[in-house]
Amino acid sequence: MHIDETQLENFIIDSGLISKDEMEASISLSREKKQGIGSVLISRGILSEDDLRRMQAYILGIPFVDLKNQKLDFPVLSLIPEPIARNHNIVAFKKTAEALEVAMLDTEDLTAIDFVKKKVGLRILPRLTDGESMKWALLSYQKTLKAEFGDIIQAEASALQPMKDSMDDDAPEDELKKLAEDIPVVRIVDTLLKHAIIQDASDIHIEPEENQVLVRYRIDGILRDAMILPKNTASGITARIKVLSNLKLDEKRIPQDGRFKIDAEGEKVSFRVSTLPTYYGEKTVMRLLRESVSGFTLEGLGFHGHGLEDIHKALKLTTGMVLATGPTGSGKTTTLYTMLDILNTPSVNISTIEDPIEYQMARINQTQVRPEIGFTFANGLRTLVRQDPDIIMVGEIRDNETAGLAINASLTGHLVLSTLHTNSAAGAIPRLLDMKAEPFLLVSTLNIVIAQRLVRKLAASKTKYFLNKEELTSLGNVVSLERMLTLLREEKIVGPKDEWDKIPFWKPVPGKDSEDGYASRIGIHEVLRVTATIKELIMKGATAGDLEDRAKTDGMMTMIEDGIFKAVQGTTTIEEVLRVVSE
């Protein structure tokens, strides 16, 4: 289904949509740049991508479909999993007994067509569509899924038998086990889990209240109400989750922790479960952990410029420490795993000690701490250094003993990666000194300290605006505008003579591509390289503030500066950066 360039050129000329002069200039430019005529016409603003697709559909004899504002049938739409639909811009919209019609932006994407054909076992009929139609169809996944999800939950909840008053407090284990295997309860929990995975939630909160059960998802770092369930579902849902995670069904007075794994659309997802007794019953929180971390890059996580170069240099060293710092849920573990992925070659032995193991990685020896039997980070680390590792990853430095052992391991010919709970990169150094780390050992081992937070990324639809004088003054109270301009010019994000009145920022457009105008998250970072001048300050016992000032002089971009940098790029908004950095 390939279109010959000459065929496309002749069709455009014959259609009379473009003047002869413009067409000749575009063909000349196409030959010079060795680009297709279509790409050249789009880049010159003569044709839109959708105009070109309509022409291609006509030449190929493929129907062109407009899906905008159409109600798409959920069973047909869901034949193609949303991640595949989103990545390949392919959606199913019409099904017959023998064939499935799919709308695409690129009918030459044979991989996607082949995948869908194998999955559904039907003849695939590709149809071309435009960008707006594809956005509408992808948004329909969420809209339809919510309706479908609500219908299933409500239907199953109404099918549940009313519980005895004593069920919540004194039910024996065999009754609770029977309840956990009740088909409506199983379906409710399965639907909750499936919906959370498709919504790309990181956590599920199931909270019993006086007259109802509130279900909330954390999506892109923000907790959102997902569903309100009848009160009579509480015992069954909790019992079902306890069965899945091998927890004690009849123990409701103390918190419990467990874990289980499911296979969703070929993707393995682990759920880390925590139950807590509350006034109205047991609250359950589940953390979703996708077990595959491959495909992440440091650039994809949001690193750039000098910071990115400094990390790559540190990862080439065979000794020393690389630390990631930040609060819980700031993406530290993902950053460490991405570094391990870079370091994971056949020539090195990598061992980790974690709590818990969040992602499973091939060729890496991963060990989980078990404090209840005395197997702590410190004990595990002592054993790891006797396992002939080249690279060690310690999940978290929590105490003086682990800090001392990690520093000694990096002194004795190992590259050590770990995390620490501090608010800034510079703050990690006084924290380690508080943990009784010797300053002279610290300057010999510490290579890089990364501090990070996660900000929500703007969806594709966003609006441009410029800051007025008042807003610029307000921004100037948070970062140095002059220094910010220098940093933006260094990485060629703005022109060498651009001033703030010519530099655009962006705002979300709620409801078009996503509910609130944001989609997924990216890191904002500061990367502190331990230079000779930083080492001198450590030996003098300098404060975190002094260390940060020196690091900025040495070229470090602070976290808030990196946030404003990404706001200028159109990746996020100023408001989102200030929300996250001030938390």
Buried (B, 14 or more C-beta within 10 A) or exposed (E): EEBEEEEBBEBBBEEEBBEEEBBEBBBEBBEEEEEBBBBBBBEEEBBEEBBBBBBBBBBBEBBBBEBEEEEBBBEBBBBBBBBBBBEBBBBBBBBEEEEBBBBBBBBBBEEBBEBBBEBBEBEBBBBBBBBBBBBBBBBBBBBBBBEBBBEBBBEBBEEBEEBEEEBBEEBEEEBBBEBBEBEBBBBBBBBBBBBBBBBBBBBBBBBBBEEBBBBBBBBBBEEEEBBEBBBBBBBBBBBBBBBBBEBEBBBBEEEBEBBBEBEBEEEEBBBBBBBEBEEBBBBBBBBBBBBEBEEBEBEEBBBBBBBBEBBEEBBEEEBBBBBBBBEEBBBBBBBBBBBBBBBBEEEBEBBBBBBBBBBEBEEBEBBEBEEEEEBBBBBBBBEBBEEEBBBBBBBBBBBBBBBBBBBBBBBEEBBBBBBBBBBBBBBBBBBBBEBEBEBEBBBBBBBBBBBBBBBBBBBEBBEEEEBEEEBBEEBEEBBEBEEBBEBBBEEEBBEEEEEBEEBEBBBBBEEBBBBBBBBEBBBBBBBBBBBEEBBEBBEEEBEBEBBBBBBBEBBBBBBBBBBBBBBBBBBBBBEBBBBBBEE
